[in-house]
Amino acid sequence: MVRSRTFCVAFGILACVVLIFTGGCKRSEPAKIIMNVDGKTFSDASILIDGKPAGRLTQTVITSDRKIYIDGVFSANLPPAGQPAEEDTYSGCADSIIISGGDHTIILQGSNGESLQIQAAVSPGYHLLTYSSDEKMVKWDGEKVNAEPGAKVTVGHKKRDK
């Protein structure tokens, strides 16, 4: 009886030591994604991750007469520049979105019904996802992929495959 009790205690301690050294009970670090859009397309998009709403981009418009509008509300006048701008400039950004690592589907859904689907291999840490309307390109942590509105693109898998 004493031997079996000693064996159980020793086995329990050994199991705990193994778990501590292998990190068996440690949660994986989350991923943080910052999104940015340059240009009008998707500058006011809703963000869906794996089919669930995850936020909306804050749209900033600088008009050719140097006025700044944030989400459609006048915010400020810029000082006069040397040359007037020829057209309005649009951009959109979102605070960091925290998700778990792994494969995720990120959808930018524009107010005009257009969408862009991005299949991303997300590792723990910080990531920057940028869409350029003029270049029709998605940038993910230095990786560049051509992306027309309505397209499905894949990013992040090359880095993970190494």
TORVO-793504 format. One record per residue: residue number from 1; residue in one letter; z, y, x of N, C-alpha, C in turn. Coordinates in steps of 0.02 Angstrom, whole numbers, plus 50000, padded with zeros to 5 digits. Each point is the difference from the previous one (the first is absolute). Example, Ala and Ser with C-alpha at 12.3 -4.5 7.8 and 13.67 -1.06 7.14 Angstrom:
TORVO-793504
seq: 1, type: a, nz: 50390, ny: 49716, nx: 50660, caz: 50000, cay: 50059, cax: 49955, cz: 50000, cy: 50060, cx: 50045
seq: 2, type: s, nz: 49964, ny: 50053, nx: 49982, caz: 50003, cay: 50059, cax: 50042, cz: 50037, cy: 50055, cx: 49961
//
This chain:
TORVO-793504
seq: 1, type: m, nz: 50000, ny: 49941, nx: 50041, caz: 50000, cay: 50059, cax: 49959, cz: 50000, cy: 50063, cx: 50043
seq: 2, type: v, nz: 50043, ny: 50000, nx: 50052, caz: 50004, cay: 50058, cax: 50045, cz: 49934, cy: 50007, cx: 50038
seq: 3, type: r, nz: 49971, ny: 49943, nx: 50022, caz: 49937, cay: 50003, cax: 50037, cz: 49944, cy: 50028, cx: 49957
seq: 4, type: s, nz: 49996, ny: 49979, nx: 49937, caz: 49946, cay: 50025, cax: 49957, cz: 50009, cy: 50074, cx: 49985
seq: 5, type: r, nz: 50062, ny: 50023, nx: 49993, caz: 50013, cay: 50071, cax: 49989, cz: 49981, cy: 50040, cx: 50062
seq: 6, type: t, nz: 50018, ny: 49975, nx: 50059, caz: 49982, cay: 50033, cax: 50063, cz: 49924, cy: 50002, cx: 50008
seq: 7, type: f, nz: 49967, ny: 49945, nx: 49984, caz: 49928, cay: 49998, cax: 50004, cz: 49968, cy: 50052, cx: 49953
seq: 8, type: c, nz: 50025, ny: 50005, nx: 49939, caz: 49973, cay: 50049, cax: 49951, cz: 50009, cy: 50072, cx: 50024
seq: 9, type: v, nz: 50058, ny: 50015, nx: 50027, caz: 50013, cay: 50068, cax: 50026, cz: 49954, cy: 50014, cx: 50059
seq: 10, type: a, nz: 49994, ny: 49953, nx: 50047, caz: 49957, cay: 50010, cax: 50059, cz: 49928, cy: 50007, cx: 49979
seq: 11, type: f, nz: 49978, ny: 49959, nx: 49952, caz: 49931, cay: 50004, cax: 49976, cz: 49987, cy: 50067, cx: 49965
seq: 12, type: g, nz: 50048, ny: 50024, nx: 49962, caz: 49993, cay: 50066, cax: 49966, cz: 49995, cy: 50056, cx: 50051
seq: 13, type: i, nz: 50041, ny: 49999, nx: 50052, caz: 49997, cay: 50052, cax: 50051, cz: 49934, cy: 49997, cx: 50037
seq: 14, type: l, nz: 49977, ny: 49940, nx: 50016, caz: 49936, cay: 49992, cax: 50034, cz: 49942, cy: 50027, cx: 49957
seq: 15, type: a, nz: 50002, ny: 49986, nx: 49935, caz: 49948, cay: 50024, cax: 49955, cz: 49999, cy: 50077, cx: 49998
seq: 16, type: c, nz: 50059, ny: 50031, nx: 49997, caz: 50004, cay: 50073, cax: 49999, cz: 49974, cy: 50030, cx: 50065
seq: 17, type: v, nz: 50016, ny: 49969, nx: 50057, caz: 49976, cay: 50024, cax: 50064, cz: 49924, cy: 49996, cx: 50004
seq: 18, type: v, nz: 49972, ny: 49946, nx: 49976, caz: 49927, cay: 49992, cax: 50000, cz: 49968, cy: 50054, cx: 49956
seq: 19, type: l, nz: 50027, ny: 50012, nx: 49941, caz: 49973, cay: 50052, cax: 49956, cz: 50004, cy: 50069, cx: 50031
seq: 20, type: i, nz: 50054, ny: 50015, nx: 50034, caz: 50008, cay: 50066, cax: 50031, cz: 49948, cy: 50010, cx: 50054
seq: 21, type: f, nz: 49990, ny: 49950, nx: 50043, caz: 49954, cay: 50008, cax: 50056, cz: 49927, cy: 49995, cx: 49980
seq: 22, type: t, nz: 49984, ny: 49969, nx: 49945, caz: 49930, cay: 49996, cax: 49979, cz: 49982, cy: 50056, cx: 49951
seq: 23, type: g, nz: 50049, ny: 50040, nx: 49979, caz: 49985, cay: 50054, cax: 49953, cz: 49986, cy: 49974, cx: 49931
seq: 24, type: g, nz: 50024, ny: 49943, nx: 49982, caz: 49986, cay: 49968, cax: 49936, cz: 50021, cy: 50039, cx: 49939
seq: 25, type: c, nz: 50051, ny: 50041, nx: 50005, caz: 50023, cay: 50036, cax: 49942, cz: 49978, cy: 50073, cx: 50001
seq: 26, type: k, nz: 49961, ny: 50019, nx: 50048, caz: 49980, cay: 50070, cax: 50008, cz: 49939, cy: 50016, cx: 49956
seq: 27, type: r, nz: 50003, ny: 50054, nx: 49963, caz: 49944, cay: 50022, cax: 49959, cz: 49948, cy: 50033, cx: 50044
seq: 28, type: s, nz: 49937, ny: 49992, nx: 49982, caz: 49948, cay: 50032, cax: 50039, cz: 49999, cy: 50075, cx: 49986
seq: 29, type: e, nz: 49979, ny: 50037, nx: 50050, caz: 49996, cay: 50072, cax: 49995, cz: 49944, cy: 50019, cx: 49951
seq: 30, type: p, nz: 50011, ny: 50051, nx: 49957, caz: 49948, cay: 50019, cax: 49953, cz: 49943, cy: 50039, cx: 50034
seq: 31, type: a, nz: 49946, ny: 50007, nx: 49964, caz: 49944, cay: 50040, cax: 50023, cz: 50000, cy: 50066, cx: 49962
seq: 32, type: k, nz: 49980, ny: 50053, nx: 50035, caz: 49996, cay: 50066, cax: 49969, cz: 49929, cy: 50026, cx: 50008
seq: 33, type: i, nz: 49967, ny: 50014, nx: 49943, caz: 49931, cay: 50022, cax: 50001, cz: 49996, cy: 50073, cx: 49979
seq: 34, type: i, nz: 49969, ny: 50041, nx: 50041, caz: 49987, cay: 50070, cax: 49983, cz: 49925, cy: 50004, cx: 49984
seq: 35, type: m, nz: 49983, ny: 50030, nx: 49942, caz: 49931, cay: 50004, cax: 49979, cz: 49976, cy: 50072, cx: 50001
seq: 36, type: n, nz: 49937, ny: 50009, nx: 50022, caz: 49970, cay: 50066, cax: 50003, cz: 49927, cy: 49995, cx: 49981
seq: 37, type: v, nz: 49975, ny: 50049, nx: 49962, caz: 49930, cay: 50003, cax: 49981, cz: 49972, cy: 50067, cx: 50022
seq: 38, type: d, nz: 49944, ny: 49999, nx: 50035, caz: 49964, cay: 50061, cax: 50019, cz: 49938, cy: 50004, cx: 49957
seq: 39, type: g, nz: 49994, ny: 50053, nx: 49961, caz: 49942, cay: 50009, cax: 49956, cz: 50020, cy: 49992, cx: 49927
seq: 40, type: k, nz: 49952, ny: 50015, nx: 49956, caz: 50016, cay: 50002, cax: 49928, cz: 50010, cy: 49931, cx: 49969
seq: 41, type: t, nz: 49958, ny: 49951, nx: 50019, caz: 50005, cay: 49933, cax: 49970, cz: 50068, cy: 49970, cx: 50017
seq: 42, type: f, nz: 50037, ny: 49979, nx: 49950, caz: 50066, cay: 49968, cax: 50004, cz: 50056, cy: 50048, cx: 50023
seq: 43, type: s, nz: 49987, ny: 50065, nx: 50004, caz: 50054, cay: 50046, cax: 50022, cz: 50056, cy: 50005, cx: 49949
seq: 44, type: d, nz: 49987, ny: 49979, nx: 49937, caz: 50052, cay: 50002, cax: 49948, cz: 50013, cy: 49930, cx: 49973
seq: 45, type: a, nz: 49987, ny: 49948, nx: 50041, caz: 50001, cay: 49931, cax: 49977, cz: 50070, cy: 49974, cx: 49985
seq: 46, type: s, nz: 50002, ny: 49952, nx: 49953, caz: 50060, cay: 49960, cax: 49989, cz: 49998, cy: 49943, cx: 50050
seq: 47, type: i, nz: 50058, ny: 49977, nx: 50022, caz: 50005, cay: 49946, cax: 50049, cz: 50029, cy: 49939, cx: 49965
seq: 48, type: l, nz: 49965, ny: 49944, nx: 50006, caz: 50025, cay: 49936, cax: 49974, cz: 50005, cy: 49952, cx: 50059
seq: 49, type: i, nz: 50056, ny: 49965, nx: 50005, caz: 50008, cay: 49949, cax: 50052, cz: 50013, cy: 49934, cx: 49964
seq: 50, type: d, nz: 49957, ny: 49952, nx: 50013, caz: 50003, cay: 49934, cax: 49968, cz: 50002, cy: 50007, cx: 49924
seq: 51, type: g, nz: 49961, ny: 50047, nx: 49973, caz: 49995, cay: 50010, cax: 49928, cz: 50055, cy: 50041, cx: 49968
seq: 52, type: k, nz: 50049, ny: 50022, nx: 50040, caz: 50056, cay: 50039, cax: 49972, cz: 49996, cy: 50072, cx: 50023
seq: 53, type: p, nz: 50014, ny: 50049, nx: 49955, caz: 49999, cay: 50070, cax: 50020, cz: 50050, cy: 50014, cx: 50057
seq: 54, type: a, nz: 49976, ny: 50035, nx: 50051, caz: 50043, cay: 50015, cax: 50058, cz: 50003, cy: 50075, cx: 50015
seq: 55, type: g, nz: 49970, ny: 50041, nx: 49957, caz: 50002, cay: 50072, cax: 50011, cz: 49933, cy: 50033, cx: 49988
seq: 56, type: r, nz: 49997, ny: 50062, nx: 50020, caz: 49940, cay: 50040, cax: 49992, cz: 49994, cy: 50046, cx: 50060
seq: 57, type: l, nz: 49938, ny: 50013, nx: 50020, caz: 49988, cay: 50047, cax: 50055, cz: 50011, cy: 50072, cx: 49975
seq: 58, type: t, nz: 50031, ny: 50040, nx: 50042, caz: 50008, cay: 50071, cax: 49986, cz: 49937, cy: 50035, cx: 50023
seq: 59, type: q, nz: 49963, ny: 50031, nx: 49954, caz: 49936, cay: 50032, cax: 50017, cz: 50011, cy: 50072, cx: 50021
seq: 60, type: t, nz: 49970, ny: 50019, nx: 50055, caz: 50001, cay: 50069, cax: 50024, cz: 49928, cy: 50025, cx: 50002
seq: 61, type: v, nz: 49987, ny: 50057, nx: 49969, caz: 49934, cay: 50031, cax: 50000, cz: 50005, cy: 50070, cx: 50030
seq: 62, type: i, nz: 49958, ny: 50013, nx: 50050, caz: 49995, cay: 50068, cax: 50027, cz: 49932, cy: 50025, cx: 49979
seq: 63, type: t, nz: 50000, ny: 50051, nx: 49957, caz: 49938, cay: 50027, cax: 49973, cz: 49965, cy: 50044, cx: 50052
seq: 64, type: s, nz: 49936, ny: 50013, nx: 49987, caz: 49961, cay: 50040, cax: 50046, cz: 50028, cy: 50072, cx: 50005
seq: 65, type: d, nz: 50037, ny: 50024, nx: 49950, caz: 50031, cay: 50066, cax: 50004, cz: 50071, cy: 49998, cx: 50027
seq: 66, type: r, nz: 50019, ny: 49944, nx: 50035, caz: 50062, cay: 49992, cax: 50038, cz: 50063, cy: 49993, cx: 49957
seq: 67, type: k, nz: 49994, ny: 49970, nx: 49941, caz: 50057, cay: 49986, cax: 49958, cz: 50017, cy: 49926, cx: 50006
seq: 68, type: i, nz: 50065, ny: 49984, nx: 50000, caz: 50022, cay: 49931, cax: 50005, cz: 50027, cy: 49977, cx: 49932
seq: 69, type: y, nz: 49975, ny: 49943, nx: 49977, caz: 50024, cay: 49969, cax: 49939, cz: 50027, cy: 49930, cx: 50017
seq: 70, type: i, nz: 50061, ny: 49986, nx: 49978, caz: 50030, cay: 49934, cax: 50011, cz: 50008, cy: 49968, cx: 49931
seq: 71, type: d, nz: 49966, ny: 49943, nx: 49991, caz: 49998, cay: 49965, cax: 49936, cz: 49981, cy: 50047, cx: 49943
seq: 72, type: g, nz: 49950, ny: 50043, nx: 50013, caz: 49974, cay: 50045, cax: 49949, cz: 50039, cy: 50063, cx: 49988
seq: 73, type: v, nz: 50055, ny: 50010, nx: 50035, caz: 50043, cay: 50058, cax: 49990, cz: 49991, cy: 50047, cx: 50060
seq: 74, type: f, nz: 49986, ny: 50065, nx: 49985, caz: 49992, cay: 50049, cax: 50054, cz: 50065, cy: 50004, cx: 50040
seq: 75, type: s, nz: 49993, ny: 49997, nx: 50067, caz: 50059, cay: 50000, cax: 50042, cz: 50003, cy: 50059, cx: 50048
seq: 76, type: a, nz: 49942, ny: 50021, nx: 50027, caz: 50003, cay: 50055, cax: 50050, cz: 49930, cy: 50026, cx: 50013
seq: 77, type: n, nz: 49998, ny: 50059, nx: 50030, caz: 49939, cay: 50029, cax: 50028, cz: 50004, cy: 49994, cx: 50075
seq: 78, type: l, nz: 49946, ny: 49978, nx: 50031, caz: 49997, cay: 49999, cax: 50073, cz: 49978, cy: 50068, cx: 50025
seq: 79, type: p, nz: 50021, ny: 50019, nx: 50060, caz: 49976, cay: 50063, cax: 50027, cz: 49924, cy: 49997, cx: 50011
seq: 80, type: p, nz: 49968, ny: 50058, nx: 50000, caz: 49927, cay: 50000, cax: 50009, cz: 49980, cy: 49969, cx: 50067
seq: 81, type: a, nz: 49945, ny: 49964, nx: 49999, caz: 49975, cay: 49968, cax: 50060, cz: 49940, cy: 50040, cx: 50025
seq: 82, type: g, nz: 49978, ny: 49984, nx: 50060, caz: 49942, cay: 50034, cax: 50029, cz: 49939, cy: 49992, cx: 49957
seq: 83, type: q, nz: 49986, ny: 49939, nx: 49977, caz: 49943, cay: 49988, cax: 49958, cz: 50023, cy: 49965, cx: 49936
seq: 84, type: p, nz: 49974, ny: 50021, nx: 49943, caz: 50020, cay: 49967, cax: 49937, cz: 49975, cy: 49927, cx: 49999
seq: 85, type: a, nz: 50038, ny: 49957, nx: 49968, caz: 49980, cay: 49930, cax: 49993, cz: 49943, cy: 49995, cx: 49951
seq: 86, type: e, nz: 49955, ny: 49954, nx: 50013, caz: 49942, cay: 49992, cax: 49956, cz: 50017, cy: 49960, cx: 49937
seq: 87, type: e, nz: 50048, ny: 49955, nx: 50005, caz: 50017, cay: 49959, cax: 49941, cz: 50074, cy: 49983, cx: 50002
seq: 88, type: d, nz: 50024, ny: 49974, nx: 49944, caz: 50070, cay: 49980, cax: 49994, cz: 50012, cy: 49937, cx: 50043
seq: 89, type: t, nz: 50060, ny: 49995, nx: 50028, caz: 50019, cay: 49939, cax: 50037, cz: 50054, cy: 49964, cx: 49962
seq: 90, type: y, nz: 49996, ny: 49935, nx: 49998, caz: 50046, cay: 49957, cax: 49963, cz: 50034, cy: 49952, cx: 50048
seq: 91, type: s, nz: 50063, ny: 49985, nx: 49986, caz: 50035, cay: 49947, cax: 50036, cz: 50054, cy: 49972, cx: 49954
seq: 92, type: g, nz: 50023, ny: 49941, nx: 50016, caz: 50053, cay: 49968, cax: 49962, cz: 50045, cy: 49962, cx: 50047
seq: 93, type: c, nz: 50064, ny: 49997, nx: 49985, caz: 50046, cay: 49962, cax: 50042, cz: 50056, cy: 49972, cx: 49957
seq: 94, type: a, nz: 50034, ny: 49949, nx: 50027, caz: 50056, cay: 49969, cax: 49965, cz: 50056, cy: 49989, cx: 50050
seq: 95, type: d, nz: 50062, ny: 50005, nx: 49975, caz: 50058, cay: 49982, cax: 50041, cz: 49993, cy: 49927, cx: 50020
seq: 96, type: s, nz: 50038, ny: 49980, nx: 50050, caz: 49994, cay: 49930, cax: 50021, cz: 50021, cy: 49953, cx: 49944
seq: 97, type: i, nz: 49962, ny: 49947, nx: 49993, caz: 50013, cay: 49948, cax: 49950, cz: 50028, cy: 49940, cx: 50038
seq: 98, type: i, nz: 50056, ny: 49975, nx: 49979, caz: 50033, cay: 49945, cax: 50034, cz: 49984, cy: 49935, cx: 49965
seq: 99, type: i, nz: 49972, ny: 49952, nx: 50037, caz: 49984, cay: 49934, cax: 49974, cz: 50019, cy: 49947, cx: 50052
seq: 100, type: s, nz: 49999, ny: 49938, nx: 49980, caz: 50014, cay: 49946, cax: 50047, cz: 49936, cy: 49985, cx: 50040
seq: 101, type: g, nz: 50009, ny: 49969, nx: 50057, caz: 49942, cay: 49980, cax: 50040, cz: 49962, cy: 49945, cx: 49964
seq: 102, type: g, nz: 49937, ny: 49991, nx: 50019, caz: 49958, cay: 49948, cax: 49970, cz: 49935, cy: 50029, cx: 49976
seq: 103, type: d, nz: 49962, ny: 49960, nx: 49964, caz: 49937, cay: 50022, cax: 49973, cz: 50011, cy: 50035, cx: 49933
seq: 104, type: h, nz: 49971, ny: 50060, nx: 49994, caz: 50008, cay: 50040, cax: 49938, cz: 49933, cy: 50030, cx: 49981
seq: 105, type: t, nz: 49992, ny: 50012, nx: 49935, caz: 49941, cay: 50034, cax: 49973, cz: 50021, cy: 50070, cx: 49980
seq: 106, type: i, nz: 49969, ny: 50050, nx: 50032, caz: 50013, cay: 50071, cax: 49986, cz: 49939, cy: 50028, cx: 49965
seq: 107, type: i, nz: 50012, ny: 50030, nx: 49942, caz: 49945, cay: 50030, cax: 49962, cz: 50012, cy: 50074, cx: 49992
seq: 108, type: l, nz: 49949, ny: 50039, nx: 50017, caz: 50000, cay: 50072, cax: 49985, cz: 49958, cy: 50008, cx: 49937
seq: 109, type: q, nz: 50030, ny: 50025, nx: 49947, caz: 49967, cay: 50008, cax: 49935, cz: 49993, cy: 50075, cx: 49986
seq: 110, type: g, nz: 49939, ny: 50026, nx: 50004, caz: 49987, cay: 50071, cax: 49989, cz: 50004, cy: 50018, cx: 49927
seq: 111, type: s, nz: 50010, ny: 50065, nx: 49987, caz: 50005, cay: 50024, cax: 49931, cz: 49934, cy: 49994, cx: 49963
seq: 112, type: n, nz: 49945, ny: 49995, nx: 50038, caz: 49934, cay: 49993, cax: 49968, cz: 49981, cy: 49927, cx: 49988
seq: 113, type: g, nz: 50046, ny: 49953, nx: 50013, caz: 49987, cay: 49930, cax: 49988, cz: 49977, cy: 49961, cx: 50061
seq: 114, type: e, nz: 49981, ny: 50034, nx: 50053, caz: 49979, cay: 49965, cax: 50061, cz: 50061, cy: 49968, cx: 50033
seq: 115, type: s, nz: 49988, ny: 49945, nx: 50035, caz: 50055, cay: 49968, cax: 50036, cz: 49976, cy: 49974, cx: 50067
seq: 116, type: l, nz: 50049, ny: 49986, nx: 50042, caz: 49987, cay: 49971, cax: 50066, cz: 50054, cy: 49948, cx: 50011
seq: 117, type: q, nz: 49980, ny: 49937, nx: 50014, caz: 50047, cay: 49946, cax: 50009, cz: 50004, cy: 49983, cx: 50074
seq: 118, type: i, nz: 50061, ny: 49999, nx: 50027, caz: 50010, cay: 49987, cax: 50070, cz: 50046, cy: 49939, cx: 50008
seq: 119, type: q, nz: 49974, ny: 49947, nx: 50031, caz: 50039, cay: 49941, cax: 50015, cz: 50030, cy: 50012, cx: 50069
seq: 120, type: a, nz: 50066, ny: 50005, nx: 50005, caz: 50031, cay: 50017, cax: 50063, cz: 50050, cy: 49947, cx: 50022
seq: 121, type: a, nz: 49994, ny: 49982, nx: 50064, caz: 50050, cay: 49957, cax: 50032, cz: 50052, cy: 50047, cx: 50028
seq: 122, type: v, nz: 50058, ny: 50004, nx: 49968, caz: 50051, cay: 50049, cax: 50016, cz: 50055, cy: 49967, cx: 50042
seq: 123, type: s, nz: 50010, ny: 50028, nx: 50059, caz: 50055, cay: 49975, cax: 50043, cz: 50058, cy: 50049, cx: 49994
seq: 124, type: p, nz: 50061, ny: 49979, nx: 50018, caz: 50057, cay: 50046, cax: 49997, cz: 49988, cy: 50061, cx: 50044
seq: 125, type: g, nz: 50028, ny: 50056, nx: 49980, caz: 49992, cay: 50063, cax: 50038, cz: 49962, cy: 50051, cx: 49960
seq: 126, type: y, nz: 49977, ny: 50053, nx: 50034, caz: 49963, cay: 50055, cax: 49968, cz: 49925, cy: 49989, cx: 50004
seq: 127, type: h, nz: 49965, ny: 50020, nx: 49946, caz: 49927, cay: 49994, cax: 49998, cz: 49973, cy: 50064, cx: 49969
seq: 128, type: l, nz: 49941, ny: 50022, nx: 50023, caz: 49965, cay: 50057, cax: 49972, cz: 49935, cy: 49976, cx: 49970
seq: 129, type: l, nz: 49991, ny: 50013, nx: 49935, caz: 49939, cay: 49982, cax: 49965, cz: 49966, cy: 50066, cx: 49980
seq: 130, type: t, nz: 49940, ny: 50011, nx: 50026, caz: 49963, cay: 50062, cax: 49986, cz: 49932, cy: 49983, cx: 49971
seq: 131, type: y, nz: 49980, ny: 50037, nx: 49948, caz: 49933, cay: 49994, cax: 49973, cz: 49965, cy: 50066, cx: 50009
seq: 132, type: s, nz: 49940, ny: 49999, nx: 50030, caz: 49960, cay: 50060, cax: 50009, cz: 49942, cy: 49997, cx: 49951
seq: 133, type: s, nz: 49999, ny: 50047, nx: 49952, caz: 49947, cay: 50003, cax: 49950, cz: 49932, cy: 50015, cx: 50031
seq: 134, type: d, nz: 49999, ny: 50046, nx: 50048, caz: 49937, cay: 50019, cax: 50031, cz: 49970, cy: 49943, cx: 50041
seq: 135, type: e, nz: 50042, ny: 49966, nx: 50038, caz: 49975, cay: 49945, cax: 50042, cz: 49997, cy: 49934, cx: 49962
seq: 136, type: k, nz: 50030, ny: 49997, nx: 49940, caz: 50006, cay: 49939, cax: 49960, cz: 50027, cy: 49944, cx: 50044
seq: 137, type: m, nz: 50061, ny: 50014, nx: 50027, caz: 50030, cay: 49954, cax: 50047, cz: 50075, cy: 49995, cx: 49990
seq: 138, type: v, nz: 50027, ny: 49939, nx: 50006, caz: 50072, cay: 49987, cax: 49999, cz: 50022, cy: 49991, cx: 50072
seq: 139, type: k, nz: 50055, ny: 50033, nx: 50018, caz: 50029, cay: 49991, cax: 50066, cz: 50070, cy: 49971, cx: 49990
seq: 140, type: w, nz: 50015, ny: 49945, nx: 50035, caz: 50064, cay: 49966, cax: 49996, cz: 50024, cy: 49988, cx: 50071
seq: 141, type: d, nz: 50050, ny: 50037, nx: 50021, caz: 50029, cay: 49992, cax: 50067, cz: 49946, cy: 49997, cx: 50054
seq: 142, type: g, nz: 49952, ny: 50045, nx: 49998, caz: 49948, cay: 50002, cax: 50051, cz: 49938, cy: 49959, cx: 49984
seq: 143, type: e, nz: 50005, ny: 49953, nx: 49954, caz: 49943, cay: 49960, cax: 49979, cz: 49960, cy: 50040, cx: 49949
seq: 144, type: k, nz: 49933, ny: 50000, nx: 50006, caz: 49957, cay: 50037, cax: 49954, cz: 49954, cy: 49952, cx: 49963
seq: 145, type: v, nz: 49995, ny: 50009, nx: 49933, caz: 49958, cay: 49958, cax: 49959, cz: 49963, cy: 50044, cx: 49950
seq: 146, type: n, nz: 49934, ny: 49990, nx: 49995, caz: 49960, cay: 50037, cax: 49950, cz: 50023, cy: 49981, cx: 49930
seq: 147, type: a, nz: 50006, ny: 50050, nx: 49956, caz: 50026, cay: 49987, cax: 49933, cz: 49973, cy: 50050, cx: 49950
seq: 148, type: e, nz: 49952, ny: 49978, nx: 49961, caz: 49974, cay: 50040, cax: 49945, cz: 50048, cy: 49994, cx: 49941
seq: 149, type: p, nz: 50005, ny: 50050, nx: 49956, caz: 50039, cay: 49991, cax: 49939, cz: 49975, cy: 49939, cx: 49962
seq: 150, type: g, nz: 50046, ny: 49960, nx: 49974, caz: 49984, cay: 49939, cax: 49964, cz: 49999, cy: 49939, cx: 50045
seq: 151, type: a, nz: 50006, ny: 50010, nx: 50065, caz: 49997, cay: 49944, cax: 50048, cz: 50067, cy: 49965, cx: 50007
seq: 152, type: k, nz: 49998, ny: 49940, nx: 50029, caz: 50059, cay: 49962, cax: 50020, cz: 49995, cy: 49992, cx: 50076
seq: 153, type: v, nz: 50050, ny: 50023, nx: 50036, caz: 49999, cay: 49995, cax: 50073, cz: 50063, cy: 49964, cx: 50024
seq: 154, type: t, nz: 49996, ny: 49973, nx: 50061, caz: 50055, cay: 49963, cax: 50030, cz: 50019, cy: 50033, cx: 50065
seq: 155, type: v, nz: 50066, ny: 50012, nx: 50010, caz: 50024, cay: 50030, cax: 50061, cz: 50062, cy: 49964, cx: 50026
seq: 156, type: g, nz: 50012, ny: 50005, nx: 50064, caz: 50061, cay: 49974, cax: 50030, cz: 49998, cy: 49927, cx: 50020
seq: 157, type: h, nz: 49949, ny: 49963, nx: 49980, caz: 49998, cay: 49929, cax: 50015, cz: 49981, cy: 49986, cx: 50072
seq: 158, type: k, nz: 49959, ny: 50042, nx: 50031, caz: 49980, cay: 49989, cax: 50070, cz: 50060, cy: 50003, cx: 50046
seq: 159, type: k, nz: 50043, ny: 50049, nx: 49988, caz: 50059, cay: 50008, cax: 50042, cz: 50047, cy: 49940, cx: 49994
seq: 160, type: r, nz: 50007, ny: 49974, nx: 49939, caz: 50045, cay: 49944, cax: 49988, cz: 49972, cy: 49935, cx: 50029
seq: 161, type: d, nz: 49933, ny: 49991, nx: 50001, caz: 49970, cay: 49939, cax: 50024, cz: 50008, cy: 49990, cx: 50075
seq: 162, type: k, nz: 50015, ny: 50053, nx: 50036, caz: 50007, cay: 49995, cax: 50073, cz: 50061, cy: 49962, cx: 50020
//
